[in-house]
């Protein structure tokens, strides 16, 4: 599977979005959306990217079937 999506840390996702990890947490909490502990699943990554926009480093098409 060439474009296999992987779990990412909150720090990685925050860096992609250009925000601090605590800012990401606060923004999600304001929407009553808490992430499970541990790394962030591709499904949750898609939710975050759909909400805040896909970073240039992330290919939107990779998340099409998630």
C-alpha positions as CSV (number, residue, x, y, z in Angstrom):
1,X,0.0,0.0,0.0
2,X,1.8,3.1,-1.3
3,X,-0.1,5.9,0.4
4,X,-0.7,4.1,3.8
5,X,-1.7,6.7,6.3
6,X,0.1,6.6,9.7
7,X,-0.8,7.8,13.2
8,X,0.7,11.1,14.0
9,X,1.4,12.9,17.3
10,X,-0.5,16.0,18.3
11,X,2.8,17.9,18.0
12,X,3.3,16.8,14.4
13,X,-0.2,17.9,13.4
14,X,0.1,21.2,15.3
15,X,3.4,21.9,13.5
16,X,1.8,21.2,10.1
17,X,-1.0,23.7,11.0
18,X,1.5,26.2,12.4
19,X,-0.1,26.3,15.8
20,X,0.9,25.2,19.3
21,X,-0.3,21.8,20.5
22,X,-2.2,23.4,23.4
23,X,-4.0,25.7,20.9
24,X,-5.1,22.7,18.9
25,X,-6.4,21.0,22.1
26,X,-8.3,24.2,23.1
27,X,-9.8,24.6,19.7
28,X,-11.0,21.0,19.6
29,X,-12.3,21.3,23.2
30,X,-14.3,24.4,22.2
31,X,-16.1,22.1,19.7
32,X,-16.7,19.5,22.3
33,X,-14.3,17.2,20.5
34,X,-11.6,15.5,22.6
35,X,-9.0,13.3,21.0
36,X,-8.3,9.9,22.6
37,X,-5.0,9.6,24.4
38,X,-2.0,8.5,22.4
39,X,-1.2,9.2,18.7
40,X,-3.9,10.7,16.4
41,X,-5.6,8.2,14.0
42,X,-6.0,9.0,10.3
43,X,-9.7,9.4,10.9
44,X,-9.1,12.1,13.5
45,X,-6.5,13.7,11.4
46,X,-9.0,14.0,8.6
47,X,-11.5,15.7,11.0
48,X,-8.8,18.2,12.0
49,X,-7.7,18.9,8.5
50,X,-11.3,19.3,7.2
51,X,-11.9,21.7,10.0
52,X,-8.8,23.8,9.8
53,X,-7.6,23.2,6.2
54,X,-5.1,20.7,4.7
55,X,-1.5,21.8,5.1
56,X,0.6,22.0,2.0
57,X,2.6,19.0,3.2
58,X,-0.5,16.8,3.4
59,X,-2.2,15.3,0.3
60,X,-5.9,15.7,0.7
61,X,-6.5,12.8,-1.7
62,X,-4.8,10.4,0.7
63,X,-7.7,11.0,3.1
64,X,-10.5,10.4,0.6
65,X,-11.4,6.9,1.8
66,X,-10.8,7.4,5.5
